[in-house]
Amino acid sequence: MLDVLGFADRIQTRHGLEQTTAQYAALIADAKTRVFPEEGVPKTPKPEPNFEFGQFVFDSLVLVSYPIEPKSVYRFFSATILLMELFFAKRFPLRGAVTKGDFSVDQAAAIFLSDTFKRLRSEEMQQQWSGCSLLEDIEDLALQSLMGLSREVAATTELSRSSPLHRVPVPLKGSKSVPVLRWCLNWSHFVSPKALAAGLSYMEADPAKRKNTLAYLELIQSLVDDTQTLVPEFSPARSVKVMKFRSGFRMKFEDEEGNPVNPQGTVKIEVRR
């Protein structure tokens, strides 16, 4: 379950309502094209769907994976991370939580129910930042499926910036609240510095959430940088980032400012096990 931060404040006026409707509709359309694909690249196999169910409800997004197995877990988390990237870059920062449980949907009546919604909403609403945490009951499954690590091993392993999950302090609401350690999605790794600045600029209306989100970003930046620098022949691409999962990977070629670009020449990718 993901929630758009500050959504209600955007629609307090007629102009704000109309503007937000247009921006939100365009963003959802882009997200559906990139994260809920129905067609693949021409002359390639049709892509496997990332979610069995995905529904935008006002300022919230409910996502449900296919029955749990390594590839479905990979597609679910990889696509959720991509969604958070897209929304933050367009100044619609998300906050959310992930768990496991049973789910039932009646498409005709537009009814979807789960025994986990209440726990997800409670976990999500307590957080004072833009981020997405895992509830404890899914930590082992996520760590094993995505990174091939047990919870005990992962807690003592030095993870790089590109790791799909990091164990970080999650800030909670309330002046006396103490942050809790949670495994969280690495949503910022592929977001360009310019897009990060845009998202943080939007969050200036909520200083506490902005401060905590900035602290999180700085923490991730302090980790081992495993970005690969490229030789000049690949210009305008200057570097490549890769996020590795047990069942797949994502990659991004960047120019010197961190924007996505296509490299010149021929790129050969070898996957070794």
Backbone torsions as a table, in degrees:
resi	resn	phi	psi	omega
1	MET	NA	125.7	-179.9
2	LEU	-122.7	144.8	-176.7
3	ASP	-129.2	136.3	176.7
4	VAL	-79.9	122.9	-179.0
5	LEU	-72.1	138.0	174.7
6	GLY	69.5	17.9	-174.6
7	PHE	-64.8	-44.3	-177.3
8	ALA	-61.5	-34.0	-179.3
9	ASP	-68.3	-23.4	-178.8
10	ARG	-71.7	-25.0	-168.3
11	ILE	-113.7	30.5	179.9
12	GLN	-77.6	-22.0	179.2
13	THR	-118.9	164.2	178.7
14	ARG	-61.5	-44.0	179.6
15	HIS	-63.0	-43.6	179.7
16	GLY	-63.1	-38.7	179.4
17	LEU	-64.4	-46.5	-179.1
18	GLU	-66.2	-43.8	-179.6
19	GLN	-64.1	-45.2	-178.8
20	THR	-65.8	-38.4	178.2
21	THR	-59.2	-45.6	-179.5
22	ALA	-65.4	-45.2	-178.9
23	GLN	-65.8	-43.4	-177.5
24	TYR	-67.2	-40.3	179.5
25	ALA	-63.5	-41.9	179.2
26	ALA	-65.7	-40.1	-179.6
27	LEU	-67.0	-42.5	178.7
28	ILE	-64.3	-39.5	178.0
29	ALA	-62.0	-43.1	178.3
30	ASP	-64.2	-43.4	-179.6
31	ALA	-62.4	-41.5	-179.3
32	LYS	-64.9	-36.2	179.5
33	THR	-67.5	-39.8	-173.1
34	ARG	-93.2	-27.0	-174.4
35	VAL	-113.0	-24.5	177.3
36	PHE	-117.4	54.7	-172.4
37	PRO	-68.9	137.9	174.0
38	GLU	-102.1	-26.8	179.9
39	GLU	-123.3	146.3	179.4
40	GLY	-97.2	-170.1	174.5
41	VAL	-67.3	138.1	-179.8
42	PRO	-50.6	139.1	177.3
43	LYS	67.6	20.9	174.8
44	THR	-125.6	159.9	179.1
45	PRO	-60.3	148.4	177.2
46	LYS	-60.5	133.2	-176.4
47	PRO	-66.9	145.9	174.6
48	GLU	-73.8	136.8	-177.4
49	PRO	-66.5	145.8	-179.3
50	ASN	-82.1	-31.2	-175.5
51	PHE	-131.3	143.2	171.4
52	GLU	-76.6	-29.2	-179.4
53	PHE	-148.3	136.4	174.4
54	GLY	-147.2	127.9	-174.6
55	GLN	-141.2	125.4	171.7
56	PHE	-86.2	126.5	179.1
57	VAL	-130.5	103.1	-176.3
58	PHE	54.4	-109.8	-178.4
59	ASP	-103.3	14.9	-177.1
60	SER	-121.5	157.5	178.1
61	LEU	-133.2	122.9	178.3
62	VAL	-105.6	125.4	-178.6
63	LEU	-124.1	137.7	179.9
64	VAL	-132.1	132.4	179.7
65	SER	-79.7	169.7	167.5
66	TYR	-73.6	168.4	178.5
67	PRO	-46.2	140.2	-167.5
68	ILE	-68.7	121.7	168.0
69	GLU	-159.6	162.1	-169.5
70	PRO	-49.4	-44.8	-176.8
71	LYS	-69.3	-38.5	179.5
72	SER	-69.1	-35.2	176.7
73	VAL	-65.9	-42.3	177.2
74	TYR	-60.3	-49.1	-177.7
75	ARG	-63.2	-40.3	-179.5
76	PHE	-61.9	-51.7	-176.0
77	PHE	-71.7	-40.3	179.4
78	SER	-60.9	-43.8	-179.9
79	ALA	-70.3	-35.6	177.5
80	THR	-64.9	-41.7	176.1
81	ILE	-60.0	-44.6	179.2
82	LEU	-61.0	-41.2	177.3
83	LEU	-59.2	-44.3	-179.5
84	MET	-64.7	-37.1	175.9
85	GLU	-60.8	-51.2	-176.7
86	LEU	-59.8	-45.4	-176.4
87	PHE	-68.8	-41.0	-179.4
88	PHE	-65.5	-42.7	-178.8
89	ALA	-62.2	-28.0	179.9
90	LYS	-97.1	17.2	175.9
91	ARG	66.6	34.8	171.6
92	PHE	-125.4	66.7	-175.5
93	PRO	-61.1	142.4	-177.4
94	LEU	-109.6	152.0	174.0
95	ARG	-135.7	134.5	-176.0
96	GLY	-161.9	-172.5	-179.1
97	ALA	-152.6	155.5	-178.0
98	VAL	-131.5	138.6	173.3
99	THR	-149.3	-171.4	177.1
100	LYS	-126.0	153.9	-179.6
101	GLY	171.2	-173.2	-179.6
102	ASP	-88.7	155.2	-174.5
103	PHE	-147.8	139.4	178.0
104	SER	-136.0	138.5	-179.1
105	VAL	-137.9	140.7	171.3
106	ASP	-117.9	99.8	-174.5
107	GLN	-62.3	-38.8	-176.9
108	ALA	-63.3	-40.1	-178.9
109	ALA	-93.4	-0.8	-179.0
110	ALA	56.0	44.0	178.2
111	ILE	-113.8	129.3	173.9
112	PHE	-135.8	130.2	-174.0
113	LEU	-130.3	148.2	176.6
114	SER	-155.1	147.2	177.0
115	ASP	-73.5	-5.9	-176.5
116	THR	-102.0	-10.2	-173.5
117	PHE	-57.1	-42.2	-177.1
118	LYS	-64.5	-42.9	179.1
119	ARG	-67.8	-39.2	178.2
120	LEU	-63.1	-46.4	-179.4
121	ARG	-63.2	-40.4	178.7
122	SER	-63.4	-44.8	179.1
123	GLU	-64.3	-43.6	-177.5
124	GLU	-66.6	-43.4	-174.7
125	MET	-68.0	-25.0	-178.7
126	GLN	-75.3	-20.8	-171.0
127	GLN	-78.0	142.7	-175.9
128	GLN	-118.3	61.2	-177.9
129	TRP	-173.6	-177.1	166.4
130	SER	-104.5	111.6	-176.9
131	GLY	-176.4	176.1	-178.7
132	CYS	-143.0	117.3	-175.6
133	SER	-102.9	159.2	174.3
134	LEU	-100.8	132.7	171.5
135	LEU	-69.7	154.1	-172.5
136	GLU	-58.2	-31.8	-174.6
137	ASP	-72.9	-5.3	177.8
138	ILE	-116.3	-0.9	-176.8
139	GLU	-59.0	-51.8	-177.8
140	ASP	-58.9	-45.9	-179.4
141	LEU	-61.1	-46.8	-177.8
142	ALA	-65.4	-45.6	-178.0
143	LEU	-64.1	-42.2	179.1
144	GLN	-68.2	-44.9	-174.9
145	SER	-71.8	-38.4	-176.0
146	LEU	-88.2	-37.7	-170.6
147	MET	-124.6	-5.6	-179.9
148	GLY	67.7	29.3	-177.4
149	LEU	-122.3	143.5	170.9
150	SER	-76.7	163.5	179.3
151	ARG	-61.5	-37.6	-178.5
152	GLU	-67.5	-43.4	180.0
153	VAL	-69.1	-43.1	-178.2
154	ALA	-61.3	-35.7	-177.8
155	ALA	-66.4	-21.8	-178.2
156	THR	-111.5	7.3	-179.2
157	THR	-95.8	135.0	176.7
158	GLU	-78.6	109.2	-176.5
159	LEU	-94.1	148.1	-179.5
160	SER	-88.1	176.1	178.7
161	ARG	-60.4	-29.2	-173.7
162	SER	-87.2	-2.4	-179.8
163	SER	-59.2	136.8	-178.9
164	PRO	-66.5	-22.7	179.0
165	LEU	-130.4	145.3	172.3
166	HIS	-136.0	146.3	175.4
167	ARG	-94.4	110.1	-172.0
168	VAL	-134.6	159.6	175.3
169	PRO	-73.1	124.0	179.1
170	VAL	-95.9	117.3	-179.4
171	PRO	-71.4	138.9	-178.1
172	LEU	-115.2	158.7	179.8
173	LYS	-69.8	150.7	179.7
174	GLY	106.3	130.7	-176.1
175	SER	-62.2	-25.4	-177.6
176	LYS	-102.4	3.5	-178.6
177	SER	-73.9	137.6	178.8
178	VAL	-100.5	131.3	178.5
179	PRO	-55.5	146.3	178.5
180	VAL	-112.1	142.8	178.6
181	LEU	-76.8	127.2	178.8
182	ARG	-139.8	150.6	167.1
183	TRP	-77.4	128.8	-174.3
184	CYS	-130.4	155.3	179.1
185	LEU	-71.1	138.3	177.5
186	ASN	-86.2	80.6	-174.2
187	TRP	-85.5	-13.4	-171.1
188	SER	-95.3	-9.5	-168.7
189	HIS	-60.0	-39.9	-176.1
190	PHE	-96.9	0.7	-179.4
191	VAL	-80.2	129.5	-178.2
192	SER	-68.2	154.9	176.9
193	PRO	-54.2	-39.0	179.8
194	LYS	-63.8	-42.3	179.9
195	ALA	-70.0	-36.6	175.7
196	LEU	-61.9	-42.5	179.4
197	ALA	-63.4	-38.5	179.4
198	ALA	-64.5	-44.3	179.0
199	GLY	-64.4	-42.1	178.8
200	LEU	-66.8	-35.2	177.8
201	SER	-62.0	-41.9	177.8
202	TYR	-62.0	-34.4	-175.5
203	MET	-77.8	-0.1	179.5
204	GLU	-60.7	-22.4	177.7
205	ALA	-68.7	-17.5	177.5
206	ASP	-128.1	84.3	-173.1
207	PRO	-54.9	-37.3	-177.3
208	ALA	-65.7	-47.8	179.8
209	LYS	-65.4	-39.1	179.2
210	ARG	-64.3	-45.2	-180.0
211	LYS	-60.3	-44.0	-178.9
212	ASN	-69.8	-36.8	177.7
213	THR	-67.2	-41.3	177.8
214	LEU	-62.7	-41.0	178.2
215	ALA	-62.2	-39.0	177.1
216	TYR	-63.5	-47.1	-179.7
217	LEU	-60.6	-40.0	178.5
218	GLU	-67.0	-35.8	177.3
219	LEU	-63.5	-45.3	179.3
220	ILE	-63.7	-39.9	179.8
221	GLN	-66.0	-21.4	-179.9
222	SER	-80.4	-8.8	-179.6
223	LEU	-78.6	168.9	-179.7
224	VAL	-57.9	126.4	-179.1
225	ASP	-89.6	112.3	-179.6
226	ASP	-106.0	23.0	173.9
227	THR	-66.8	135.1	-178.4
228	GLN	-94.4	121.9	175.7
229	THR	-77.8	138.3	-177.0
230	LEU	-102.8	155.2	176.8
231	VAL	-74.4	159.2	-175.9
232	PRO	-57.2	-25.2	-178.2
233	GLU	-59.9	-20.8	-179.3
234	PHE	-91.4	1.5	-179.5
235	SER	-51.6	139.9	13.6
236	PRO	-82.1	-1.6	176.4
237	ALA	-70.7	126.8	179.8
238	ARG	-107.5	-19.7	-178.4
239	SER	-155.8	165.7	176.3
240	VAL	-136.5	135.0	176.8
241	LYS	-109.8	140.4	178.6
242	VAL	-131.9	130.6	172.8
243	MET	-109.6	115.0	-173.7
244	LYS	-99.1	136.1	174.4
245	PHE	-122.9	167.4	177.7
246	ARG	-63.5	-33.4	-173.3
247	SER	-111.5	12.4	-179.9
248	GLY	170.6	-169.5	179.0
249	PHE	-157.6	162.1	170.5
250	ARG	-124.8	148.7	178.8
251	MET	-144.2	157.4	-178.6
252	LYS	-146.8	124.8	171.6
253	PHE	-87.7	134.7	-175.7
254	GLU	-124.8	149.2	170.0
255	ASP	-84.5	-172.1	-174.6
256	GLU	-67.3	-15.1	178.8
257	GLU	-102.1	5.4	178.1
258	GLY	85.5	10.0	178.5
259	ASN	-85.2	149.4	179.6
260	PRO	-70.2	134.2	178.6
261	VAL	-143.3	162.2	173.6
262	ASN	-94.9	130.9	179.5
263	PRO	-75.6	152.1	172.5
264	GLN	-77.9	163.1	175.9
265	GLY	78.9	-166.5	-178.3
266	THR	-101.8	130.3	178.9
267	VAL	-110.7	124.2	178.7
268	LYS	-111.7	127.3	-178.7
269	ILE	-113.5	124.6	177.1
270	GLU	-114.2	128.8	176.9
271	VAL	-103.9	117.6	-178.5
272	ARG	-113.7	141.6	179.3
273	ARG	-111.8	NA	NA
